[in-house]
Amino acid sequence: MTEPVADVRQYLRGLPVFAADLPGFDPGTAPERPEALFVAWLTAAVAAGVPEPHAMTLSTIGEDGDPSARVLILKNVDEHGWQFAVHAASPKGRDLTRQPAAALTFYWPAVARQIRVRGPVTAETADRSAADFLARPAGSRAEASIGRQSQILDDPHDLDVATKEAARRLEEDPGLVVPEWTLYTLRPTAVEFWQGDKQRRHTRLRYTRTTGGWHRDLLWP
């Protein structure tokens, strides 16, 4: 067991930031569309050994009006937007039903890069949602088919029983699809690319959607 921290503030201030060699970023060479730059940065992160670079923080607005955030996996990105999938009965699914807008945040500390995406969210067709569900690993499909995400778990044994029963149903019916499983597309109104700098001269490039396409601005660090 590690020793307790006596002074958390001082402990946090002593943690290293931007310890590795960082890549450069010239906004003048950025493509016209943000999804093209995103894919370029994503593949560069993979090449740099960034673990799970497709993991992102999804932020929604809860029923109480407060923001709520959790980490999901990006399913796709193209000229139509960024895609992810959730169970409609989950808290995030209910949030998106009430208020169909969200923000996505990617952060890759090894290369000091952050990407922020925000905009309205639209549910895809049942066929596309079903295809996404069936592409998931068996264990993920079993968990999603239980449909009790974020509910109170009184006894861990109940989870074991429900998981085994869900796995049995999927084994008997490999084509089983949970109708509440929903693939969403976030059509961004703004996308910001942030490149960290050891001297804190961070480079920030923001794409903003306009009626004529995408407008690009540099932002102060």
Backbone as CSV, one residue per row, in Angstrom:
resi,resn,N_x,N_y,N_z,CA_x,CA_y,CA_z,C_x,C_y,C_z
1,MET,0.847,-1.192,0.000,0.000,0.000,0.000,0.886,1.247,0.000
2,THR,0.529,2.211,-0.827,1.316,3.442,-0.891,1.081,4.292,0.351
3,GLU,2.068,5.135,0.633,1.966,6.020,1.786,0.926,7.115,1.512
4,PRO,0.162,7.524,2.531,-0.813,8.609,2.334,-0.106,9.923,2.012
5,VAL,-0.767,10.763,1.241,-0.217,12.059,0.862,-0.575,13.089,1.927
6,ALA,0.423,13.725,2.494,0.181,14.689,3.563,-0.332,16.023,3.023
7,ASP,0.207,16.455,1.890,-0.176,17.740,1.309,-0.557,17.498,-0.146
8,VAL,-1.838,17.341,-0.389,-2.294,17.008,-1.738,-1.977,18.124,-2.718
9,ARG,-2.160,19.368,-2.300,-1.881,20.498,-3.191,-0.428,20.467,-3.664
10,GLN,0.493,20.292,-2.738,1.907,20.263,-3.086,2.231,19.024,-3.920
11,TYR,1.586,17.918,-3.596,1.795,16.681,-4.341,1.396,16.870,-5.802
12,LEU,0.240,17.480,-6.021,-0.233,17.707,-7.385,0.676,18.655,-8.151
13,ARG,1.165,19.685,-7.469,2.054,20.651,-8.135,3.378,20.007,-8.538
14,GLY,3.748,18.931,-7.854,5.018,18.290,-8.155,4.948,17.239,-9.244
15,LEU,3.750,16.922,-9.712,3.625,15.916,-10.767,4.109,16.488,-12.095
16,PRO,4.831,15.703,-12.894,5.358,16.214,-14.161,4.252,16.445,-15.185
17,VAL,4.449,17.451,-16.015,3.526,17.776,-17.107,4.349,17.933,-18.385
18,PHE,3.876,17.356,-19.485,4.568,17.437,-20.772,6.016,16.959,-20.653
19,ALA,6.193,15.771,-20.052,7.545,15.267,-19.828,8.187,14.749,-21.108
20,ALA,7.387,14.243,-22.031,7.935,13.652,-23.252,8.184,14.711,-24.319
21,ASP,8.920,14.308,-25.371,9.072,15.185,-26.529,7.711,15.328,-27.213
22,LEU,7.344,16.549,-27.563,6.014,16.811,-28.102,6.069,17.071,-29.596
23,PRO,5.049,16.648,-30.331,5.019,16.919,-31.770,4.719,18.382,-32.045
24,GLY,5.080,18.833,-33.221,4.744,20.191,-33.618,3.382,20.227,-34.289
25,PHE,2.856,21.436,-34.452,1.583,21.613,-35.140,1.569,22.988,-35.787
26,ASP,1.477,23.006,-37.101,1.391,24.250,-37.851,-0.042,24.418,-38.333
27,PRO,-0.827,25.295,-37.711,-2.222,25.475,-38.125,-2.371,25.897,-39.580
28,GLY,-1.331,26.521,-40.117,-1.402,26.956,-41.509,-1.504,25.808,-42.494
29,THR,-1.125,24.617,-42.067,-1.196,23.450,-42.950,-2.426,22.587,-42.669
30,ALA,-3.294,23.041,-41.767,-4.462,22.244,-41.392,-5.444,22.145,-42.562
31,PRO,-6.102,21.000,-42.723,-7.081,20.840,-43.800,-8.307,21.715,-43.572
32,GLU,-9.133,21.829,-44.598,-10.304,22.694,-44.527,-11.377,22.152,-43.590
33,ARG,-11.439,20.843,-43.425,-12.489,20.244,-42.615,-11.898,19.622,-41.345
34,PRO,-12.608,19.740,-40.220,-12.043,19.257,-38.955,-11.903,17.740,-38.871
35,GLU,-12.811,16.985,-39.527,-12.700,15.531,-39.412,-11.427,15.005,-40.064
36,ALA,-10.949,15.715,-41.092,-9.702,15.300,-41.739,-8.519,15.489,-40.784
37,LEU,-8.495,16.603,-40.072,-7.421,16.829,-39.109,-7.544,15.849,-37.940
38,PHE,-8.769,15.565,-37.526,-8.959,14.617,-36.431,-8.369,13.247,-36.783
39,VAL,-8.673,12.751,-37.964,-8.161,11.435,-38.366,-6.637,11.458,-38.451
40,ALA,-6.074,12.567,-38.939,-4.616,12.682,-39.004,-4.009,12.638,-37.602
41,TRP,-4.610,13.363,-36.666,-4.111,13.351,-35.291,-4.329,11.985,-34.638
42,LEU,-5.459,11.344,-34.931,-5.744,10.032,-34.356,-4.710,9.004,-34.798
43,THR,-4.427,8.955,-36.083,-3.453,7.980,-36.578,-2.051,8.292,-36.063
44,ALA,-1.743,9.571,-35.890,-0.450,9.938,-35.311,-0.369,9.495,-33.853
45,ALA,-1.497,9.594,-33.128,-1.519,9.141,-31.734,-1.308,7.636,-31.656
46,VAL,-1.932,6.896,-32.569,-1.732,5.445,-32.602,-0.262,5.122,-32.863
47,ALA,0.329,5.829,-33.834,1.735,5.591,-34.165,2.653,5.932,-32.996
48,ALA,2.236,6.905,-32.165,3.041,7.302,-31.013,2.832,6.394,-29.808
49,GLY,1.956,5.399,-29.959,1.730,4.465,-28.868,0.743,4.934,-27.821
50,VAL,-0.085,5.921,-28.140,-1.092,6.390,-27.185,-2.119,5.276,-26.965
51,PRO,-2.335,4.841,-25.731,-3.305,3.768,-25.492,-4.737,4.261,-25.652
52,GLU,-5.544,3.476,-26.330,-6.971,3.754,-26.490,-7.247,5.190,-26.925
53,PRO,-6.670,5.639,-28.014,-6.903,7.017,-28.445,-8.323,7.269,-28.913
54,HIS,-9.096,6.208,-29.145,-10.490,6.377,-29.556,-11.434,6.499,-28.365
55,ALA,-10.884,6.473,-27.149,-11.699,6.722,-25.961,-11.926,8.220,-25.819
56,MET,-13.136,8.592,-25.460,-13.484,10.013,-25.387,-14.434,10.245,-24.220
57,THR,-14.460,11.454,-23.717,-15.405,11.839,-22.684,-16.649,12.422,-23.343
58,LEU,-17.793,11.812,-23.072,-19.074,12.310,-23.557,-19.731,13.103,-22.437
59,SER,-20.041,14.359,-22.703,-20.695,15.213,-21.711,-22.106,15.536,-22.170
60,THR,-23.064,15.333,-21.270,-24.463,15.619,-21.544,-25.023,16.471,-20.412
61,ILE,-26.276,16.906,-20.573,-26.958,17.671,-19.533,-28.006,16.781,-18.895
62,GLY,-27.915,16.628,-17.572,-28.836,15.766,-16.858,-30.192,16.402,-16.639
63,GLU,-31.107,15.610,-16.086,-32.466,16.089,-15.823,-32.463,17.255,-14.849
64,ASP,-31.465,17.289,-13.947,-31.372,18.369,-12.971,-30.701,19.607,-13.528
65,GLY,-30.310,19.559,-14.811,-29.673,20.720,-15.431,-28.172,20.764,-15.261
66,ASP,-27.604,19.822,-14.515,-26.162,19.784,-14.299,-25.495,18.924,-15.374
67,PRO,-24.236,19.237,-15.709,-23.522,18.413,-16.683,-23.145,17.068,-16.091
68,SER,-23.033,16.080,-16.968,-22.609,14.744,-16.562,-21.657,14.219,-17.626
69,ALA,-20.595,13.557,-17.197,-19.571,13.105,-18.147,-19.176,11.671,-17.846
70,ARG,-18.831,10.957,-18.937,-18.338,9.596,-18.821,-17.530,9.273,-20.069
71,VAL,-16.735,8.211,-20.018,-15.852,7.866,-21.140,-16.493,6.764,-21.982
72,LEU,-16.535,6.997,-23.296,-17.050,6.036,-24.261,-16.002,5.814,-25.354
73,ILE,-16.337,4.908,-26.273,-15.485,4.647,-27.421,-16.099,5.272,-28.672
74,LEU,-15.299,5.985,-29.425,-15.741,6.552,-30.700,-15.966,5.425,-31.695
75,LYS,-17.095,5.463,-32.411,-17.428,4.413,-33.371,-17.021,4.775,-34.795
76,ASN,-17.107,6.049,-35.142,-16.771,6.467,-36.508,-16.717,7.981,-36.542
77,VAL,-16.048,8.499,-37.553,-16.077,9.934,-37.820,-15.944,10.119,-39.321
78,ASP,-16.789,10.981,-39.875,-16.730,11.308,-41.297,-17.311,12.695,-41.485
79,GLU,-17.659,13.044,-42.731,-18.150,14.398,-43.000,-19.492,14.684,-42.331
80,HIS,-20.179,13.612,-41.885,-21.475,13.799,-41.230,-21.344,14.044,-39.733
81,GLY,-20.239,13.614,-39.131,-20.050,13.850,-37.715,-19.332,12.729,-36.999
82,TRP,-19.341,12.812,-35.675,-18.700,11.845,-34.786,-19.778,10.907,-34.253
83,GLN,-19.538,9.599,-34.271,-20.556,8.628,-33.875,-20.176,7.873,-32.607
84,PHE,-21.188,7.613,-31.792,-21.050,6.797,-30.587,-22.387,6.111,-30.346
85,ALA,-22.417,5.118,-29.468,-23.641,4.369,-29.214,-23.875,4.233,-27.711
86,VAL,-25.158,4.285,-27.320,-25.539,4.147,-25.916,-26.860,3.398,-25.828
87,HIS,-27.152,2.892,-24.640,-28.449,2.286,-24.359,-29.422,3.414,-24.034
88,ALA,-30.569,3.430,-24.692,-31.512,4.534,-24.536,-32.019,4.684,-23.106
89,ALA,-32.026,3.580,-22.340,-32.519,3.644,-20.965,-31.445,4.035,-19.960
90,SER,-30.200,4.165,-20.407,-29.119,4.576,-19.510,-29.251,6.062,-19.206
91,PRO,-28.574,6.555,-18.160,-28.646,7.987,-17.876,-28.232,8.853,-19.058
92,LYS,-27.177,8.467,-19.762,-26.757,9.278,-20.904,-27.762,9.203,-22.044
93,GLY,-28.397,8.022,-22.199,-29.426,7.896,-23.215,-30.620,8.774,-22.901
94,ARG,-31.030,8.806,-21.652,-32.153,9.659,-21.262,-31.784,11.130,-21.396
95,ASP,-30.542,11.473,-21.056,-30.099,12.861,-21.233,-30.236,13.299,-22.686
96,LEU,-29.802,12.442,-23.602,-29.827,12.796,-25.017,-31.240,12.844,-25.569
97,THR,-32.143,12.078,-24.992,-33.544,12.155,-25.404,-34.150,13.485,-24.993
98,ARG,-33.839,13.921,-23.772,-34.374,15.197,-23.285,-33.718,16.378,-23.981
99,GLN,-32.426,16.317,-24.130,-31.678,17.424,-24.728,-30.652,16.853,-25.695
100,PRO,-30.997,16.766,-26.981,-30.127,16.111,-27.971,-28.952,16.965,-28.417
101,ALA,-28.059,17.198,-27.486,-26.814,17.917,-27.769,-25.764,17.398,-26.802
102,ALA,-24.505,17.461,-27.213,-23.453,16.893,-26.367,-22.109,17.509,-26.719
103,ALA,-21.129,17.185,-25.892,-19.740,17.569,-26.145,-18.871,16.330,-26.002
104,LEU,-17.858,16.234,-26.844,-16.892,15.144,-26.796,-15.520,15.741,-26.521
105,THR,-14.738,15.060,-25.705,-13.379,15.512,-25.408,-12.419,14.343,-25.536
106,PHE,-11.385,14.531,-26.331,-10.295,13.564,-26.461,-9.054,14.198,-25.851
107,TYR,-8.314,13.447,-25.048,-7.059,13.958,-24.495,-6.023,12.863,-24.558
108,TRP,-4.906,13.176,-25.217,-3.802,12.230,-25.384,-2.555,12.844,-24.741
109,PRO,-2.329,12.601,-23.438,-1.241,13.268,-22.717,0.144,12.968,-23.257
110,ALA,0.337,11.780,-23.847,1.672,11.433,-24.342,2.137,12.373,-25.442
111,VAL,1.190,12.953,-26.177,1.537,13.895,-27.252,0.979,15.278,-26.965
112,ALA,0.426,15.482,-25.751,-0.119,16.772,-25.324,-1.100,17.342,-26.341
113,ARG,-2.046,16.508,-26.748,-3.066,16.956,-27.689,-4.462,16.718,-27.116
114,GLN,-5.311,17.706,-27.340,-6.686,17.639,-26.873,-7.594,18.100,-28.013
115,ILE,-8.739,17.420,-28.155,-9.711,17.791,-29.182,-11.072,17.893,-28.518
116,ARG,-11.751,18.999,-28.761,-13.070,19.245,-28.181,-14.086,19.399,-29.314
117,VAL,-15.178,18.649,-29.213,-16.210,18.638,-30.244,-17.553,18.885,-29.562
118,ARG,-18.381,19.772,-30.117,-19.705,19.985,-29.523,-20.720,20.288,-30.608
119,GLY,-21.972,19.929,-30.325,-23.021,20.175,-31.296,-24.246,19.321,-31.042
120,PRO,-25.253,19.426,-31.900,-26.470,18.628,-31.757,-26.221,17.162,-32.076
121,VAL,-27.043,16.317,-31.485,-26.912,14.870,-31.630,-28.186,14.300,-32.234
122,THR,-28.034,13.398,-33.193,-29.174,12.774,-33.862,-29.054,11.261,-33.783
123,ALA,-30.179,10.595,-33.462,-30.203,9.144,-33.430,-30.221,8.600,-34.859
124,GLU,-29.399,7.580,-35.113,-29.391,6.939,-36.419,-30.566,5.961,-36.527
125,THR,-30.746,5.373,-37.691,-31.854,4.460,-37.929,-31.704,3.190,-37.098
126,ALA,-32.823,2.475,-36.950,-32.794,1.222,-36.196,-31.844,0.223,-36.833
127,ASP,-31.799,0.191,-38.166,-30.905,-0.745,-38.847,-29.444,-0.458,-38.531
128,ARG,-29.066,0.808,-38.543,-27.680,1.167,-38.248,-27.340,0.902,-36.781
129,SER,-28.285,1.165,-35.908,-28.060,0.891,-34.490,-27.908,-0.610,-34.263
130,ALA,-28.736,-1.404,-34.946,-28.650,-2.855,-34.808,-27.311,-3.375,-35.319
131,ALA,-26.852,-2.829,-36.441,-25.563,-3.254,-36.991,-24.434,-2.940,-36.016
132,ASP,-24.510,-1.787,-35.356,-23.481,-1.442,-34.373,-23.534,-2.408,-33.195
133,PHE,-24.733,-2.745,-32.744,-24.866,-3.669,-31.609,-24.277,-5.028,-31.942
134,LEU,-24.584,-5.541,-33.122,-24.113,-6.866,-33.502,-22.605,-6.911,-33.743
135,ALA,-21.993,-5.740,-33.974,-20.541,-5.685,-34.175,-19.785,-5.690,-32.851
136,ARG,-20.496,-5.566,-31.725,-19.846,-5.546,-30.421,-19.424,-6.955,-30.005
137,PRO,-18.397,-7.076,-29.159,-18.022,-8.400,-28.642,-19.177,-9.028,-27.869
138,ALA,-19.161,-10.335,-27.764,-20.258,-11.056,-27.109,-20.489,-10.573,-25.682
139,GLY,-19.407,-10.358,-24.948,-19.560,-9.896,-23.572,-20.201,-8.523,-23.478
140,SER,-19.855,-7.655,-24.410,-20.436,-6.310,-24.418,-21.916,-6.357,-24.767
141,ARG,-22.265,-7.248,-25.715,-23.684,-7.392,-26.077,-24.487,-7.956,-24.905
142,ALA,-23.894,-8.909,-24.201,-24.586,-9.488,-23.050,-24.837,-8.434,-21.983
143,GLU,-23.833,-7.638,-21.689,-23.985,-6.600,-20.660,-25.056,-5.593,-21.069
144,ALA,-25.029,-5.171,-22.333,-25.994,-4.179,-22.795,-27.413,-4.720,-22.788
145,SER,-27.558,-6.028,-23.020,-28.898,-6.611,-23.077,-29.561,-6.695,-21.708
146,ILE,-28.789,-6.587,-20.632,-29.367,-6.606,-19.288,-30.208,-5.356,-19.080
147,GLY,-29.715,-4.211,-19.562,-30.499,-2.978,-19.535,-30.691,-2.351,-18.176
148,ARG,-29.751,-2.562,-17.257,-29.912,-1.986,-15.904,-28.751,-1.065,-15.548
149,GLN,-28.126,-0.470,-16.536,-26.946,0.364,-16.300,-27.250,1.499,-15.329
150,SER,-26.370,1.654,-14.338,-26.405,2.720,-13.334,-27.488,2.541,-12.279
151,GLN,-28.271,1.451,-12.353,-29.211,1.168,-11.274,-28.452,0.622,-10.066
152,ILE,-29.051,0.713,-8.900,-28.396,0.248,-7.680,-28.263,-1.280,-7.704
153,LEU,-27.049,-1.759,-7.416,-26.763,-3.199,-7.353,-26.677,-3.598,-5.887
154,ASP,-27.693,-4.286,-5.396,-27.731,-4.667,-3.980,-26.760,-5.799,-3.659
155,ASP,-26.575,-6.707,-4.613,-25.725,-7.879,-4.362,-24.954,-8.202,-5.640
156,PRO,-23.611,-8.231,-5.606,-22.834,-8.566,-6.804,-23.236,-9.901,-7.423
157,HIS,-23.788,-10.801,-6.616,-24.233,-12.088,-7.153,-25.344,-11.894,-8.189
158,ASP,-26.163,-10.878,-7.986,-27.239,-10.600,-8.942,-26.664,-10.278,-10.321
159,LEU,-25.534,-9.583,-10.348,-24.878,-9.269,-11.618,-24.384,-10.535,-12.295
160,ASP,-23.801,-11.447,-11.507,-23.321,-12.713,-12.074,-24.468,-13.501,-12.705
161,VAL,-25.580,-13.560,-12.009,-26.736,-14.305,-12.512,-27.273,-13.670,-13.789
162,ALA,-27.420,-12.340,-13.778,-27.965,-11.640,-14.943,-27.040,-11.756,-16.142
163,THR,-25.735,-11.713,-15.903,-24.774,-11.811,-16.997,-24.804,-13.194,-17.631
164,LYS,-24.874,-14.234,-16.804,-24.940,-15.601,-17.324,-26.222,-15.819,-18.115
165,GLU,-27.325,-15.271,-17.626,-28.595,-15.417,-18.325,-28.556,-14.670,-19.660
166,ALA,-27.960,-13.486,-19.669,-27.848,-12.726,-20.920,-26.969,-13.458,-21.913
167,ALA,-25.862,-14.038,-21.441,-24.978,-14.800,-22.329,-25.693,-16.013,-22.905
168,ARG,-26.530,-16.650,-22.094,-27.292,-17.807,-22.585,-28.269,-17.393,-23.685
169,ARG,-28.938,-16.261,-23.490,-29.879,-15.794,-24.507,-29.169,-15.489,-25.821
170,LEU,-28.005,-14.884,-25.730,-27.252,-14.556,-26.940,-26.728,-15.813,-27.629
171,GLU,-26.364,-16.807,-26.845,-25.885,-18.056,-27.441,-27.021,-18.742,-28.199
172,GLU,-28.229,-18.686,-27.648,-29.382,-19.287,-28.309,-29.844,-18.476,-29.511
173,ASP,-29.633,-17.157,-29.447,-30.068,-16.271,-30.537,-28.949,-15.283,-30.855
174,PRO,-27.942,-15.691,-31.662,-26.799,-14.816,-31.963,-27.189,-13.509,-32.638
175,GLY,-28.342,-13.465,-33.277,-28.777,-12.247,-33.951,-29.621,-11.340,-33.085
176,LEU,-29.705,-11.656,-31.791,-30.507,-10.841,-30.875,-29.990,-9.405,-30.830
177,VAL,-30.900,-8.457,-30.959,-30.561,-7.035,-30.902,-31.408,-6.366,-29.831
178,VAL,-30.772,-5.584,-28.998,-31.496,-4.812,-27.988,-32.096,-3.593,-28.674
179,PRO,-33.412,-3.453,-28.707,-34.024,-2.336,-29.445,-33.665,-0.968,-28.895
180,GLU,-33.289,-0.921,-27.606,-32.929,0.377,-27.016,-31.519,0.822,-27.385
181,TRP,-30.734,-0.086,-27.978,-29.369,0.287,-28.346,-29.421,1.302,-29.486
182,THR,-28.787,2.451,-29.284,-28.937,3.554,-30.236,-27.585,4.105,-30.660
183,LEU,-27.386,4.160,-31.958,-26.204,4.789,-32.528,-26.520,6.254,-32.765
184,TYR,-25.669,7.140,-32.281,-25.871,8.582,-32.405,-24.777,9.201,-33.265
185,THR,-25.140,10.269,-33.942,-24.165,11.082,-34.660,-24.208,12.500,-34.118
186,LEU,-23.064,12.972,-33.661,-22.934,14.365,-33.238,-22.444,15.169,-34.434
187,ARG,-23.272,16.097,-34.886,-22.909,16.969,-36.004,-22.331,18.255,-35.409
188,PRO,-21.037,18.424,-35.453,-20.421,19.508,-34.681,-20.720,20.904,-35.226
189,THR,-20.913,21.810,-34.297,-20.965,23.232,-34.637,-19.590,23.860,-34.447
190,ALA,-18.763,23.231,-33.606,-17.405,23.725,-33.375,-16.507,22.565,-32.971
191,VAL,-15.264,22.616,-33.454,-14.251,21.613,-33.104,-12.953,22.351,-32.822
192,GLU,-12.370,22.107,-31.659,-11.107,22.773,-31.317,-9.979,21.756,-31.174
193,PHE,-8.852,22.065,-31.785,-7.645,21.248,-31.684,-6.621,22.005,-30.840
194,TRP,-6.120,21.344,-29.815,-5.203,21.967,-28.847,-3.908,21.180,-28.823
195,GLN,-2.826,21.861,-29.136,-1.488,21.267,-29.060,-0.736,21.906,-27.908
196,GLY,-0.382,21.087,-26.903,0.320,21.612,-25.746,1.758,21.980,-26.056
197,ASP,2.301,22.886,-25.248,3.678,23.355,-25.397,4.308,23.420,-24.013
198,LYS,5.555,23.006,-23.894,6.212,22.968,-22.588,6.330,24.347,-21.955
199,GLN,6.403,25.377,-22.781,6.490,26.738,-22.267,5.106,27.383,-22.147
200,ARG,4.074,26.551,-22.288,2.672,26.985,-22.173,2.235,27.919,-23.299
201,ARG,2.973,27.918,-24.408,2.543,28.646,-25.597,1.724,27.681,-26.470
202,HIS,0.627,27.219,-25.889,-0.185,26.212,-26.547,-0.782,26.756,-27.851
203,THR,-0.919,25.862,-28.817,-1.537,26.223,-30.089,-2.967,25.712,-30.092
204,ARG,-3.905,26.636,-30.356,-5.319,26.270,-30.371,-5.940,26.701,-31.699
205,LEU,-6.493,25.736,-32.400,-7.157,26.000,-33.684,-8.607,25.568,-33.562
206,ARG,-9.520,26.515,-33.811,-10.949,26.210,-33.698,-11.621,26.292,-35.063
207,TYR,-12.351,25.230,-35.388,-13.214,25.206,-36.570,-14.637,25.536,-36.124
208,THR,-15.275,26.475,-36.800,-16.669,26.815,-36.512,-17.485,26.642,-37.783
209,ARG,-18.600,25.925,-37.669,-19.441,25.689,-38.845,-20.210,26.951,-39.211
210,THR,-20.218,27.301,-40.480,-20.975,28.435,-40.991,-21.855,27.940,-42.141
211,THR,-22.694,28.815,-42.645,-23.553,28.423,-43.771,-22.732,28.099,-45.012
212,GLY,-21.544,28.659,-45.108,-20.709,28.413,-46.277,-19.651,27.348,-46.096
213,GLY,-19.621,26.705,-44.926,-18.594,25.692,-44.670,-17.973,25.879,-43.299
214,TRP,-16.667,25.671,-43.220,-15.964,25.768,-41.946,-15.066,26.997,-41.912
215,HIS,-15.152,27.748,-40.806,-14.275,28.904,-40.578,-13.264,28.531,-39.507
216,ARG,-11.999,28.938,-39.712,-10.945,28.587,-38.772,-10.409,29.828,-38.061
217,ASP,-10.181,29.701,-36.753,-9.609,30.776,-35.952,-8.525,30.209,-35.051
218,LEU,-7.478,30.998,-34.831,-6.521,30.694,-33.779,-7.007,31.332,-32.494
219,LEU,-6.807,30.652,-31.374,-7.236,31.147,-30.080,-6.017,31.373,-29.175
220,TRP,-6.145,32.331,-28.294,-5.081,32.525,-27.303,-4.987,31.295,-26.393
221,PRO,-3.787,30.976,-25.926,-3.642,29.825,-25.022,-4.465,30.016,-23.744
